[in-house]
Amino acid sequence: MNEKAKLFQELNEPYAAGFFEEEERSLFYRFSRAQRRYFENKPVDDYRGGHLYPSGLANWGDFAVQPECAKTFNPATGGKGQVPGFYEPLRIKSQEAADIMLAVREQCNFTIEPSEDYVTLSGYTHGCPYFERIIAEGFDSYKERINKIQDFDMREGLLDVLKGIENYHARGLDYLKSVNADLELIKALEQVPFKPARNIYEALVAWNYILYLDRLDNLGMIDQGLMPYYNGEDISKELRELFENINDNEGWSCSVGPIYTEVSKECLKQVKGLRRPMMGLRVLQEMPSDVWELALEATYAGGGQPAFYNEKKVQEMLKEMFPNAPLEDRLRFSEVGCTETSLAGMTNTGGIDGNLNLALIFERYMHEQLPKAASFEEFYEGFLTKAKTGVDVLVTDVYENHRRRALYLPNPMRTLMIDDCIDKGLDYNAKGARYNATLTSESGMINVIDSMLAIRELIFDQKKFTAEEFLKLLTNEDEHFYDVLKTCPHYGVDDEENDELATKFSMFFYDLYKNYECYRGGPCIPSSHQFNRHPKEGAKVGPTPDGRHAGEALGDSIGALSGKSTNGPTAMLLSATKLDQDNIYGIPVLNLSINRKFAQNSLKALLQGYMSLGGVQVQITLTSKEDLLDALEHPEKHEDLVVRVGGYSEYFNKLTPDLQKVIVERTLHES
């Protein structure tokens, strides 16, 4: 054992120790050995009763250096100049060790500095193991496929990962026996996940177990995947336990449908009242009434569950994204993370690879070019060129990120569990997955549209202000001028003329991405979901003609801006259908906040109407303005208040103050 490996072993840092055991080997092998050593030393989870294991709160160990499902090991935190998240806890143990790992982080860091400040790069990649294949075949069967890999280090590395899982699994079984855990659970884990599941209970136990191996990222198509094992058994307790544990452990998403089974219905029942896993219901026009009832009951429970996806539109988009994918694969659609498009178990699509601050580009262009523009058309056409340049910069930067990631940061766990990496003999980050795409988002689309409408109205149509006067009053955030801005046309009220501009601009913008291909092969796909970016991105932008003040949050995805959905939810949904949703392959998020009393009378009709007109996705927050304001004053009274944010659900009390402000100010439809 070399000196570095010995140092980390003495510090009880098995992941780091494993990485340095054989420094002359490839990065793939070294990260695989690190993963093995982690599994061999990771504490077994406490058994808290129940039908599944791990259960309760997961025990990842107190190691400073940890594996990480999206970025292989501890990602860097913060922006430029920040050090990796492991640095400080490792420095407390040993300054020498912290410096060694910092050098590794710098060597393996794939994230470049963006070429422009309106681009933000991430590279966090949500994913989903091929649960169904692992459960049907067992990890033992994977060894035969792995042994066919010609790359020696990759072959030995993946076998190392399996050895680590075997060790962790055996220690867990010994522990369960020592505490007299449920005998059926012990018997199930003696079979799965190394041997094929034989019944629905073993399949559930295996699904849960694999999810924790993958650090609780995404559940995938759980109802479809469990159906081959289902024979009418009561699985309500197991599903509820699975979902409650994910809720407590900050897990992510799963999908239900479009084949509606008894398992689908049970999933909708058991997610009721929980904010995780974020469940996406794939809605067909012919979805049975009892499934609708269960979905609406879950929605009324106030957990933000489920999100509603238009299956017909999703399939049309997938066919455009992956024209060579057979229907069998396209039916594996499952949103991961917030709403990122994925074909479960066989995709590397990113999530989100990069974000474009469209509002910041517009603000700068406006100050530079508005005084020079002879007409609104000239001003508008000039901005299209700026937007195109922005997309080009974003996609080029993401391409370089992906290239560096393929060279410097292999991901053995995802390579093991996502098809076709083993059969291709390629790492997940180096074009191994069956389907690949770049997934990006933008901030400020609706802000730009409303700003354009205000400029057209006040400067070019009514001629109330010269461009110079307009910009001066805006820059000074003149109170009376802002009153005038409030009277301007805007998106979200089903106005034909306003929506025409929204249609025109969104069609141009989202169509730009069709000109690019991602590094791993496959399309560059835009999304419109903000996660928690809209306050951060808004902080970079000065006052804008949509009525924003400097530094305020940008719009939340494709919904109307706060306070502007003045003609009710139907009008807002109709406006949203005028956007070019067909080309937002990464999912256009629409957050709909509705008073609970109103929702029970009209929510189903609103959803069906929206989807019949081409709307792709809706997620619901049911609350009241009074509850939100009271939660700000008395958070202890509202610990279970769940809201949808920018594509995900969260406890209101856990949000940052700026996100809470966004939620409170969002239009709440009362009737």
C-alpha positions in Angstrom: 0.0 0.0 0.0 1.4 3.4 -1.0 1.8 6.3 1.4 -1.3 8.2 0.2 -3.6 5.2 0.5 -2.1 4.4 4.0 -2.7 8.0 5.1 -6.4 7.9 4.1 -6.9 4.5 5.6 -5.5 5.7 8.9 -7.9 8.7 8.7 -10.9 6.3 8.2 -11.5 7.6 4.7 -12.0 4.4 2.7 -13.2 6.0 -0.5 -10.1 8.2 -0.8 -7.8 5.4 0.3 -9.2 3.1 -2.4 -8.7 5.8 -5.0 -4.9 5.9 -4.2 -4.3 2.1 -3.9 -3.1 1.8 -7.5 -2.2 5.3 -8.8 -0.8 4.0 -12.0 -4.2 2.6 -13.1 -6.9 4.4 -15.1 -9.3 6.8 -13.5 -12.2 4.4 -14.1 -10.4 1.7 -12.2 -9.4 4.0 -9.4 -12.9 5.3 -8.9 -14.2 1.8 -9.0 -11.8 0.7 -6.3 -12.8 3.7 -4.3 -16.4 2.7 -4.6 -15.6 -0.8 -3.5 -13.7 0.3 -0.4 -16.6 2.7 0.4 -19.1 -0.2 0.3 -16.8 -2.4 2.4 -16.5 0.2 5.1 -19.9 2.0 5.0 -21.8 1.5 8.2 -24.9 -0.7 7.8 -28.1 1.2 8.2 -30.2 0.9 11.4 -33.2 -1.4 11.1 -36.2 0.5 12.4 -38.7 -2.2 11.7 -40.9 -2.5 8.7 -40.8 -4.4 5.4 -37.9 -2.8 3.6 -34.1 -2.3 4.2 -32.5 0.2 4.2 -35.3 1.9 6.0 -35.6 5.1 8.0 -32.8 7.6 7.6 -29.9 6.4 5.5 -26.5 6.1 7.1 -23.9 7.2 4.6 -21.1 7.2 7.2 -19.2 10.2 8.5 -16.5 10.0 5.8 -15.4 13.4 4.5 -14.9 12.0 1.0 -18.1 10.3 -0.3 -19.3 8.8 -3.6 -22.0 10.9 -5.3 -24.5 9.6 -7.8 -24.2 12.5 -10.3 -20.6 13.6 -10.1 -18.9 10.4 -8.9 -17.6 11.9 -5.7 -18.3 15.0 -3.6 -19.0 17.8 -6.0 -17.6 21.3 -5.6 -19.9 23.7 -3.8 -20.5 27.3 -4.6 -19.0 29.3 -7.5 -15.6 30.5 -8.6 -12.9 30.1 -6.0 -14.8 27.6 -3.8 -13.3 24.4 -2.7 -15.0 21.0 -2.7 -17.4 20.1 -0.1 -15.1 17.5 1.5 -12.3 20.0 2.1 -13.1 21.4 5.5 -14.1 18.2 7.3 -11.1 16.5 5.8 -8.8 19.4 6.8 -9.9 19.0 10.4 -8.5 15.5 10.2 -5.4 16.3 8.2 -4.3 19.3 6.2 -2.1 17.1 4.1 -5.0 14.8 3.2 -7.2 17.8 2.4 -4.6 19.2 0.0 -4.2 15.8 -1.7 -7.9 15.5 -2.4 -8.2 19.1 -3.5 -5.6 18.3 -6.1 -7.7 15.3 -7.2 -10.7 17.5 -7.4 -8.8 20.0 -9.6 -7.5 17.1 -11.8 -11.0 15.6 -12.3 -13.0 18.9 -12.4 -14.9 19.0 -15.6 -16.6 22.3 -15.0 -15.0 25.1 -17.0 -15.6 28.8 -16.3 -18.5 30.0 -18.5 -17.5 32.1 -21.5 -20.0 34.7 -20.5 -21.6 35.8 -17.2 -25.1 35.1 -18.5 -24.3 31.4 -18.7 -24.3 29.2 -15.6 -22.8 25.7 -15.8 -23.8 22.8 -13.5 -23.4 19.3 -14.9 -25.4 17.7 -12.2 -26.8 14.6 -13.9 -29.9 13.0 -12.5 -30.3 9.4 -13.6 -32.2 6.2 -13.0 -30.8 2.7 -12.7 -32.3 0.0 -14.9 -34.2 -1.4 -11.9 -36.2 -3.8 -14.0 -33.2 -5.5 -15.5 -31.3 -5.8 -12.2 -34.4 -7.2 -10.5 -35.2 -9.7 -13.3 -31.6 -10.9 -13.9 -29.8 -10.2 -10.6 -26.4 -8.7 -10.2 -24.7 -12.1 -10.4 -25.7 -12.3 -14.1 -24.0 -9.0 -14.8 -20.6 -10.6 -14.2 -20.8 -12.6 -17.5 -21.5 -9.4 -19.5 -18.7 -7.5 -17.6 -16.2 -10.2 -18.3 -16.7 -9.6 -22.1 -15.4 -6.0 -21.8 -12.1 -5.8 -23.6 -10.8 -2.8 -21.5 -9.0 -4.5 -18.7 -9.3 -1.7 -16.2 -13.0 -1.2 -16.9 -13.7 -4.9 -16.6 -11.8 -5.2 -13.3 -13.2 -2.0 -12.0 -16.8 -3.0 -12.5 -16.1 -6.4 -10.9 -14.6 -4.4 -8.0 -17.8 -2.4 -7.6 -19.8 -5.6 -7.5 -17.5 -7.0 -4.8 -18.0 -3.9 -2.7 -21.8 -4.3 -3.1 -21.5 -8.0 -2.1 -19.6 -7.1 1.0 -22.1 -4.4 2.0 -25.0 -6.7 1.3 -23.5 -9.6 3.4 -22.8 -7.3 6.4 -26.4 -5.9 6.2 -27.8 -9.4 6.2 -25.7 -10.4 9.2 -26.9 -7.3 11.0 -30.6 -7.9 10.2 -30.3 -11.5 11.6 -28.5 -10.2 14.8 -31.4 -7.8 15.6 -34.1 -10.4 14.7 -35.5 -8.4 11.8 -38.6 -9.5 9.9 -37.9 -13.0 8.7 -39.5 -12.4 5.3 -37.3 -9.4 4.8 -34.2 -11.5 5.6 -35.3 -14.2 3.2 -35.9 -11.7 0.4 -32.5 -10.1 0.8 -30.9 -13.6 0.7 -32.3 -13.6 -2.9 -32.1 -10.1 -4.2 -30.6 -8.1 -5.7 -28.0 -10.7 -6.7 -30.5 -13.3 -7.9 -33.8 -12.7 -9.7 -36.8 -11.6 -7.7 -39.4 -14.4 -7.5 -42.4 -12.4 -6.3 -43.8 -8.9 -5.8 -42.3 -8.6 -2.3 -38.8 -9.5 -3.4 -39.1 -7.1 -6.3 -40.1 -4.3 -3.9 -37.2 -5.1 -1.5 -34.8 -5.1 -4.5 -36.1 -1.8 -5.9 -35.7 -0.1 -2.6 -32.2 -1.6 -2.1 -30.9 -0.6 -5.5 -32.2 2.9 -5.0 -30.1 3.3 -1.9 -27.0 2.0 -3.7 -27.6 4.8 -6.2 -27.8 7.4 -3.4 -31.6 7.9 -3.7 -31.6 9.6 -7.0 -34.7 8.4 -8.9 -37.2 5.5 -8.7 -38.1 5.4 -12.4 -41.2 3.5 -13.7 -42.0 1.8 -10.4 -45.6 0.8 -11.2 -44.8 -0.6 -14.6 -41.7 -2.4 -13.3 -43.5 -4.1 -10.5 -46.4 -5.4 -12.5 -44.8 -8.6 -13.8 -44.5 -9.8 -10.2 -47.9 -8.6 -9.0 -50.7 -11.1 -8.4 -53.2 -9.1 -6.4 -51.2 -8.9 -3.2 -51.7 -6.1 -0.7 -48.5 -4.0 -1.1 -49.9 -0.8 0.5 -47.6 -1.0 3.5 -44.5 -1.6 1.5 -45.2 1.2 -0.9 -46.0 3.7 1.8 -42.8 2.7 3.7 -40.8 3.1 0.5 -42.2 6.6 -0.2 -42.0 7.8 3.4 -38.3 6.8 3.6 -37.6 8.6 0.3 -39.5 11.7 1.7 -37.3 11.6 4.8 -34.1 11.1 2.9 -34.6 13.8 0.3 -35.0 11.4 -2.7 -36.3 12.5 -6.0 -38.8 11.3 -8.6 -40.8 8.5 -10.1 -43.5 8.1 -12.8 -46.8 6.3 -12.9 -48.7 5.2 -16.1 -49.5 5.3 -19.0 -50.7 1.7 -18.5 -52.9 2.1 -15.5 -52.8 -0.9 -13.2 -53.7 -1.7 -9.6 -50.1 -1.0 -8.7 -50.4 2.4 -10.4 -53.5 3.1 -8.3 -51.7 2.0 -5.1 -48.8 4.3 -5.8 -51.2 7.2 -6.1 -52.8 6.3 -2.8 -49.6 5.9 -0.9 -47.9 9.1 -2.1 -50.8 11.1 -0.7 -49.6 13.8 1.7 -45.9 13.3 0.9 -43.8 15.8 -1.0 -41.3 13.1 -2.2 -40.9 11.1 -4.3 -42.2 13.6 -6.8 -44.6 11.5 -8.8 -45.3 12.2 -12.4 -48.6 10.9 -13.6 -48.6 10.2 -17.4 -52.0 11.2 -18.5 -53.8 9.8 -21.6 -57.1 11.2 -22.8 -58.7 7.8 -22.0 -57.2 7.6 -18.5 -59.9 5.8 -16.3 -62.0 7.9 -14.0 -60.9 6.0 -10.9 -57.3 6.9 -11.7 -58.3 10.5 -12.0 -60.1 10.4 -8.7 -57.1 8.9 -6.9 -54.8 11.5 -8.5 -57.0 14.4 -7.5 -57.4 13.0 -4.0 -53.6 13.0 -3.7 -53.5 16.6 -5.0 -56.1 17.7 -2.5 -54.0 16.2 0.3 -51.6 19.1 -0.3 -48.3 17.4 -1.0 -47.9 18.8 -4.5 -48.5 15.3 -5.8 -48.7 14.2 -8.5 -47.4 16.3 -11.4 -49.5 15.8 -14.5 -47.8 14.9 -17.8 -49.5 14.9 -21.2 -48.4 11.4 -22.5 -49.4 12.1 -26.1 -47.3 15.2 -26.3 -44.4 13.6 -24.4 -44.3 10.7 -26.9 -44.4 13.1 -29.8 -41.4 15.0 -28.3 -39.5 11.9 -27.6 -39.9 10.7 -31.2 -38.3 14.0 -32.3 -35.5 13.7 -29.8 -34.6 10.1 -30.4 -35.9 9.2 -33.9 -34.3 5.8 -33.9 -35.7 4.8 -30.5 -38.3 2.1 -30.7 -41.7 2.7 -29.0 -40.7 0.1 -26.4 -37.8 2.4 -25.3 -39.8 5.6 -25.6 -42.5 4.2 -23.3 -39.8 4.2 -20.6 -40.2 7.9 -20.2 -39.7 8.9 -16.6 -39.0 12.4 -15.4 -35.9 12.5 -13.2 -34.9 15.1 -10.7 -37.4 17.9 -11.0 -38.8 17.2 -14.5 -35.8 16.2 -16.6 -36.6 14.0 -19.6 -35.2 10.5 -19.3 -35.8 7.0 -20.6 -35.5 5.1 -17.4 -32.4 2.9 -17.1 -30.9 3.8 -20.5 -30.3 7.6 -20.6 -27.7 10.2 -19.8 -29.5 13.5 -20.4 -28.1 15.8 -17.8 -30.0 17.8 -15.4 -29.4 20.8 -15.8 -26.2 21.0 -17.8 -26.4 24.7 -18.1 -28.6 27.8 -17.8 -29.0 30.8 -19.9 -30.0 34.1 -18.3 -32.1 35.4 -21.1 -33.3 38.4 -19.1 -29.7 39.5 -18.5 -29.0 39.4 -22.2 -32.2 41.4 -22.9 -31.4 44.0 -20.3 -28.0 44.8 -21.8 -29.3 44.7 -25.3 -32.2 47.0 -24.4 -29.9 49.7 -22.9 -27.5 49.5 -25.9 -29.9 49.3 -28.8 -33.3 50.7 -27.8 -32.3 54.3 -28.4 -31.0 53.4 -31.8 -34.1 51.4 -33.0 -36.2 53.1 -35.6 -39.1 50.6 -35.1 -40.2 47.9 -32.8 -39.5 45.3 -35.5 -35.9 46.5 -35.8 -35.5 46.3 -32.1 -37.1 42.8 -31.9 -35.1 41.4 -34.8 -31.9 42.6 -33.3 -32.6 40.8 -30.0 -33.1 37.6 -31.9 -29.5 37.8 -33.0 -28.4 38.3 -29.4 -30.5 35.4 -28.2 -28.9 33.2 -30.8 -25.4 34.2 -29.7 -26.4 33.3 -26.1 -27.6 29.9 -27.0 -24.4 29.3 -29.0 -22.2 30.2 -26.1 -24.3 28.1 -23.7 -24.2 24.9 -25.8 -20.5 25.3 -26.7 -19.6 25.6 -23.0 -21.7 22.6 -22.1 -20.1 20.6 -24.9 -16.7 21.3 -23.5 -17.9 20.3 -20.0 -19.1 17.0 -21.4 -15.8 16.4 -23.2 -13.8 17.0 -20.1 -16.2 14.9 -18.0 -15.7 12.0 -20.3 -11.9 12.3 -19.9 -11.6 13.1 -16.2 -14.6 11.9 -14.3 -15.9 8.4 -15.0 -18.9 7.1 -13.1 -18.6 3.4 -12.3 -21.9 3.1 -10.5 -24.0 4.5 -13.3 -21.9 2.5 -15.8 -22.9 -0.6 -13.9 -26.6 0.1 -13.7 -27.5 1.9 -16.9 -27.8 0.2 -20.3 -25.8 0.0 -22.7 -22.6 0.9 -20.9 -21.5 -2.7 -20.1 -22.3 -4.0 -23.6 -20.5 -1.1 -25.3 -17.6 -1.3 -22.9 -17.9 2.5 -22.4 -18.2 4.6 -19.3 -21.5 6.3 -18.6 -20.0 9.8 -19.1 -18.1 8.7 -22.3 -21.1 7.8 -24.5 -21.9 4.5 -22.8 -25.6 5.1 -22.3 -28.0 4.0 -25.0 -29.5 7.5 -25.3 -27.7 10.8 -24.7 -28.7 14.4 -24.7 -27.7 17.8 -23.4 -30.3 19.4 -21.2 -30.3 23.1 -20.6 -32.7 25.7 -19.3 -33.3 29.5 -19.5 -34.2 32.1 -17.0 -36.5 35.0 -17.9 -38.4 33.9 -21.0 -41.7 35.4 -19.8 -39.9 38.5 -18.4 -38.5 39.2 -21.9 -41.9 38.7 -23.5 -43.7 41.1 -21.1 -40.8 43.6 -21.5 -41.1 43.5 -25.2 -44.8 44.1 -25.0 -44.3 47.1 -22.7 -41.7 48.6 -25.0 -43.9 48.1 -28.1 -46.9 49.7 -26.3 -45.3 52.7 -24.6 -42.6 53.7 -27.1 -43.6 52.6 -30.5 -47.4 52.3 -30.5 -48.6 55.0 -28.0 -45.4 57.0 -28.1 -45.8 58.0 -24.5 -42.0 58.0 -24.0 -38.9 58.3 -26.0 -36.5 55.5 -25.7 -34.2 57.7 -23.6 -37.0 58.8 -21.3 -38.2 55.2 -20.9 -34.7 53.9 -20.0 -34.0 56.7 -17.6 -37.3 56.2 -15.7 -36.8 52.5 -15.6 -33.2 52.8 -14.4 -34.3 55.1 -11.6 -37.2 52.8 -10.8 -39.6 55.8 -10.8 -42.7 54.9 -8.8 -45.1 56.6 -11.2 -43.5 55.0 -14.2 -44.0 51.6 -12.6 -47.7 52.4 -12.3 -47.7 52.9 -16.0 -45.9 49.6 -16.6 -48.6 47.9 -14.7 -51.1 49.0 -17.4 -49.2 47.4 -20.2 -50.2 44.3 -22.2 -48.7 41.1 -20.8 -48.7 37.4 -21.2 -51.0 35.1 -19.2 -54.4 36.6 -19.8 -55.4 34.9 -23.1 -54.9 38.0 -25.2 -54.5 37.1 -28.8 -52.1 40.0 -29.7 -49.9 39.5 -26.6 -49.8 35.7 -27.1 -48.9 36.1 -30.7 -45.6 37.7 -29.7 -45.0 35.0 -27.1 -45.6 32.3 -29.8 -43.3 34.0 -32.3 -40.4 34.5 -29.9 -40.6 31.1 -28.2 -40.8 29.3 -31.6 -37.6 31.1 -32.7 -35.8 30.6 -29.4 -36.5 26.9 -28.7 -35.9 26.0 -32.4 -32.3 27.2 -32.1 -31.4 24.1 -30.2 -32.1 21.9 -33.1 -28.9 23.2 -34.7 -26.6 21.5 -32.2 -25.6 18.0 -31.1 -24.2 17.1 -27.7 -20.7 15.8 -27.1 -21.9 12.3 -26.3 -24.1 12.2 -29.4 -27.8 13.0 -29.4 -29.7 16.3 -29.3 -29.4 19.5 -27.3 -32.7 19.9 -25.7 -34.1 23.0 -24.0 -36.3 22.9 -20.9 -38.1 25.5 -19.0 -37.9 24.8 -15.4 -36.2 27.0 -12.8 -35.7 24.6 -9.9 -34.5 27.3 -7.4 -32.6 29.5 -9.9 -35.1 32.3 -10.5 -34.2 34.4 -7.5 -30.4 33.8 -8.0 -30.6 34.7 -11.7 -32.9 37.6 -11.0 -30.3 39.0 -8.6 -28.0 39.6 -11.6 -30.6 41.6 -13.6 -31.5 45.3 -13.2 -35.0 46.7 -13.5 -36.9 45.4 -16.5 -40.0 46.8 -18.4 -42.2 43.9 -17.3 -42.4 45.7 -13.9 -39.6 43.9 -12.1 -37.4 45.9 -9.8 -33.6 45.4 -9.8 -32.5 42.1 -8.3 -36.0 40.6 -8.0 -36.7 37.1 -9.0 -37.3 36.2 -12.6 -40.3 34.4 -13.8 -41.1 30.8 -12.7 -40.8 28.8 -15.9 -43.7 29.2 -18.4 -46.4 30.6 -16.0 -47.5 34.2 -16.0 -45.4 36.6 -13.9 -46.5 37.1 -10.3 -49.7 39.1 -10.0 -50.3 39.2 -13.8 -52.6 36.2 -14.2 -55.5 38.6 -13.7 -58.1 36.8 -15.9 -58.0 33.6 -13.9 -56.4 30.1 -14.4 -58.2 29.3 -17.6 -56.8 32.4 -19.4 -53.4 31.7 -18.0 -53.4 28.1 -19.2 -54.7 29.2 -22.6 -51.8 31.6 -22.9 -49.3 28.9 -22.0 -50.6 26.7 -24.8 -49.6 29.5 -27.3 -45.9 29.1 -26.3 -43.9 26.7 -28.4 -44.2 23.8 -26.0 -43.7 21.3 -28.8 -40.0 22.1 -28.9 -39.3 22.3 -25.2 -38.2 18.7 -25.1 -36.8 18.9 -21.6 -40.3 19.7 -20.3 -42.0 23.1 -19.9 -43.0 23.4 -16.3 -46.2 25.1 -15.4 -46.8 25.8 -11.7 -50.5 26.3 -10.9 -51.4 27.7 -7.4 -55.0 27.2 -6.6 -57.2 27.8 -3.6 -58.2 24.4 -2.2 -62.0 25.1 -2.3 -61.9 26.2 -5.9 -59.7 23.2 -7.0 -62.2 20.6 -6.0 -64.8 22.0 -8.4 -62.7 22.6 -11.5 -59.2 21.1 -11.4 -59.9 18.1 -13.5 -61.5 20.2 -16.2 -58.7 22.7 -16.2 -56.1 19.9 -16.6 -58.0 18.1 -19.3 -58.6 21.3 -21.2 -55.0 22.4 -21.0 -53.7 19.0 -22.3 -56.3 18.8 -25.0 -54.8 22.1 -26.4 -51.2 20.7 -26.2 -50.1 21.7 -22.7 -47.3 19.3 -21.7 -47.1 19.4 -17.9 -48.8 21.0 -14.8 -47.9 20.8 -11.2 -50.2 22.0 -8.5 -49.9 23.9 -5.2 -53.1 23.9 -3.1 -53.0 26.4 -0.3 -54.4 29.8 0.6 -52.8 33.2 0.8 -53.7 33.3 4.5 -51.8 30.0 5.2 -48.7 31.2 3.3 -48.6 34.5 5.2 -49.2 32.8 8.5 -46.4 30.3 7.7 -44.0 33.3 7.4 -45.1 34.5 10.8 -45.6 31.2 12.6 -43.5 28.5 10.8 -44.0 26.1 13.7 -47.7 25.9 12.9 -47.1 24.9 9.2 -44.4 22.3 9.3 -46.3 20.1 6.8 -47.1 22.9 4.3 -45.8 21.7 0.9 -45.5 23.9 -2.2 -44.3 23.4 -5.7 -41.3 25.7 -6.4 -39.6 25.7 -9.9 -40.2 22.1 -10.9 -39.9 20.4 -7.5 -41.9 20.1 -4.3 -40.6 21.2 -0.9 -41.7 22.1 2.6 -42.4 25.8 2.7 -40.4 26.2 5.9 -37.3 24.7 4.3 -37.2 27.3 1.5 -34.8 30.2 1.6 -36.5 33.6 2.3 -36.2 34.7 -1.3 -38.0 31.5 -2.5 -40.6 31.9 0.1 -41.2 35.5 -1.2 -41.6 34.1 -4.7 -44.2 31.6 -3.6 -46.2 34.1 -1.5 -46.2 36.6 -4.4 -47.2 33.9 -7.0 -50.8 34.4 -8.3 -53.1 32.2 -6.2 -56.2 31.5 -8.2 -59.4 31.7 -6.1 -62.1 31.2 -8.7 
